[in-house]
Amino acid sequence: MSDAPLPIVRDTTGLSRGYRVLWRLKYLGLSIFGPAERTIETSPRERVKWERAVRVLRAHQAAGTTPDAETIQAAARLS
């Protein structure tokens, strides 16, 4: 497994505007008030990026469309 941080998936398929706003606030809060540096597997910031990628991937599967490679890779990293 790579030690590089997960990308923030730019695809917004299946993500409501309210979810995206709350996600950004949560990510910002974890960036400022979250724990110190951790490994990719135990980092809360990486966990919220992974959850977003999984949500987008499931929305694409439900719609019958193909997600981009970045989304697929991010969703597969922590599963």
Backbone bond lengths (Angstrom), bond angles and torsions (degrees), N, CA, C in turn:
res aa  C-N    CA-C-N  psi(-1)  N-CA   C-N-CA  omega(-1)  CA-C   N-CA-C  phi
1 M - - - 1.443 - - 1.522 109.10 -
2 S 1.293 116.59 140.07 1.450 122.44 -179.58 1.529 110.30 -75.19
3 D 1.325 115.62 148.55 1.463 120.55 176.70 1.521 112.20 -90.54
4 A 1.318 117.46 0.89 1.458 121.30 178.89 1.524 109.33 -71.64
5 P 1.333 117.23 142.41 1.472 118.84 178.38 1.522 111.26 -65.97
6 L 1.312 114.85 154.63 1.462 120.68 177.94 1.524 109.49 -67.86
7 P 1.318 117.38 147.05 1.466 119.01 174.83 1.534 109.53 -77.27
8 I 1.306 116.07 154.54 1.459 120.11 171.60 1.526 105.93 -83.12
9 V 1.308 115.97 116.34 1.463 121.32 -176.28 1.526 108.75 -65.58
10 R 1.310 116.19 123.91 1.475 121.70 -178.24 1.532 112.36 -83.02
11 D 1.309 117.06 -20.45 1.463 121.88 179.46 1.529 108.48 -65.95
12 T 1.308 117.23 132.54 1.463 120.96 -177.88 1.527 112.90 -112.86
13 T 1.311 117.36 19.18 1.459 121.07 179.03 1.523 109.79 -60.14
14 G 1.321 117.25 123.57 1.458 121.92 177.60 1.520 114.49 82.42
15 L 1.323 118.27 3.32 1.459 121.31 -179.67 1.529 109.30 -108.28
16 S 1.318 115.64 119.46 1.458 118.97 179.22 1.522 110.13 -73.02
17 R 1.301 116.27 164.24 1.463 120.96 178.31 1.525 110.70 -61.81
18 G 1.329 116.91 -41.34 1.459 120.71 178.56 1.518 112.28 -62.88
19 Y 1.344 116.62 -40.82 1.462 120.49 177.70 1.524 110.37 -62.27
20 R 1.333 116.08 -43.61 1.466 119.56 -178.29 1.521 111.69 -64.89
21 V 1.333 117.50 -39.08 1.473 120.93 178.17 1.522 110.27 -66.11
22 L 1.323 116.80 -47.78 1.463 119.85 179.38 1.525 111.70 -64.92
23 W 1.339 116.87 -35.56 1.460 120.28 178.19 1.522 110.52 -63.33
24 R 1.333 116.61 -44.61 1.475 120.34 178.92 1.520 111.40 -62.08
25 L 1.327 116.93 -41.34 1.468 120.24 177.97 1.525 111.22 -63.81
26 K 1.322 116.64 -42.08 1.460 120.86 178.50 1.523 110.71 -64.48
27 Y 1.320 116.90 -44.72 1.459 121.11 179.74 1.532 110.65 -63.80
28 L 1.312 117.18 -42.48 1.453 121.47 177.92 1.530 110.83 -63.48
29 G 1.335 116.15 -43.34 1.462 120.35 177.62 1.516 112.05 -60.97
30 L 1.331 117.26 -41.76 1.457 120.27 177.74 1.526 111.49 -68.55
31 S 1.325 116.87 -31.01 1.459 120.03 178.21 1.524 111.34 -68.17
32 I 1.326 116.30 -36.80 1.460 120.44 -177.26 1.530 111.48 -88.98
33 F 1.321 117.41 -49.44 1.460 121.77 -172.36 1.524 114.32 -105.18
34 G 1.322 116.99 -0.45 1.455 120.77 -176.83 1.526 112.57 -72.30
35 P 1.314 116.04 179.24 1.463 120.11 -179.13 1.531 111.85 -69.32
36 A 1.311 114.74 166.94 1.463 120.69 178.49 1.525 110.11 -65.42
37 E 1.315 116.10 179.99 1.469 121.14 -179.09 1.522 111.16 -50.76
38 R 1.292 115.70 133.77 1.454 123.27 178.16 1.507 108.75 -134.95
39 T 1.321 115.56 171.10 1.457 118.99 175.49 1.522 108.89 -70.87
40 I 1.302 115.61 163.48 1.468 121.06 -178.44 1.526 110.93 -58.24
41 E 1.328 117.23 -39.91 1.467 121.04 -175.70 1.535 113.00 -69.43
42 T 1.325 118.63 -26.62 1.467 120.76 -175.03 1.524 113.81 -109.91
43 S 1.299 118.20 1.66 1.462 121.69 -177.49 1.535 111.24 -79.62
44 P 1.332 117.64 126.78 1.470 119.45 176.80 1.529 112.83 -63.68
45 R 1.331 117.48 -33.86 1.472 119.91 178.01 1.520 111.00 -65.13
46 E 1.313 117.02 -40.77 1.463 120.01 177.99 1.526 110.58 -67.64
47 R 1.335 117.00 -34.49 1.457 121.32 179.21 1.533 110.97 -63.28
48 V 1.344 118.21 -42.85 1.469 118.86 -179.99 1.521 111.35 -69.69
49 K 1.338 118.23 -32.43 1.471 119.97 175.29 1.527 110.17 -67.38
50 W 1.331 116.98 -39.32 1.464 120.97 178.28 1.529 110.59 -65.36
51 E 1.346 117.27 -43.69 1.466 120.74 179.80 1.530 111.00 -61.15
52 R 1.324 117.27 -38.46 1.462 121.11 177.39 1.528 110.23 -64.11
53 A 1.329 116.81 -44.40 1.468 120.59 179.87 1.522 111.18 -62.48
54 V 1.332 117.07 -41.21 1.466 121.00 178.95 1.525 110.20 -64.93
55 R 1.307 116.85 -40.23 1.469 120.62 179.26 1.538 111.12 -63.11
56 V 1.316 116.59 -42.76 1.467 120.94 178.16 1.529 109.99 -65.82
57 L 1.328 116.91 -42.23 1.464 121.14 179.26 1.528 110.87 -60.65
58 R 1.316 117.41 -44.69 1.472 120.99 178.65 1.524 111.98 -65.03
59 A 1.331 117.55 -36.08 1.465 120.69 177.91 1.529 110.10 -65.65
60 H 1.324 116.73 -39.84 1.462 119.83 176.86 1.525 110.56 -64.91
61 Q 1.328 117.21 -41.95 1.462 120.08 178.73 1.517 111.15 -62.77
62 A 1.333 117.23 -40.48 1.462 120.56 179.38 1.529 111.77 -66.84
63 A 1.338 116.16 -34.16 1.461 120.23 -179.61 1.529 112.24 -84.46
64 G 1.327 116.61 -11.78 1.457 119.71 -179.48 1.511 113.14 78.32
65 T 1.324 117.52 22.03 1.460 121.49 179.12 1.527 109.59 -106.59
66 T 1.303 115.89 169.70 1.453 121.21 -178.63 1.527 109.94 -103.83
67 P 1.338 117.36 123.42 1.471 119.47 177.44 1.522 110.70 -75.55
68 D 1.322 116.32 163.91 1.457 119.59 177.79 1.528 110.76 -74.35
69 A 1.311 116.47 166.10 1.462 121.97 -175.84 1.529 112.31 -63.25
70 E 1.331 116.94 -34.87 1.461 121.32 179.59 1.521 111.10 -61.16
71 T 1.318 117.24 -42.22 1.455 122.08 178.95 1.522 111.03 -65.40
72 I 1.292 116.75 -43.60 1.473 121.00 -179.97 1.516 111.04 -63.20
73 Q 1.330 116.73 -45.10 1.463 120.96 179.92 1.518 111.86 -65.34
74 A 1.330 118.08 -42.24 1.466 121.29 -179.06 1.533 110.75 -66.44
75 A 1.320 117.04 -39.48 1.473 120.07 -179.85 1.524 111.65 -69.81
76 A 1.304 117.46 -29.44 1.465 121.11 -177.96 1.522 112.98 -83.30
77 R 1.315 118.71 -16.91 1.466 120.92 -173.04 1.521 114.44 -65.85
78 L 1.323 118.91 -44.59 1.460 120.94 -173.89 1.517 113.12 -104.03
79 S 1.303 118.28 0.05 1.463 119.76 -176.07 1.494 113.61 -73.63
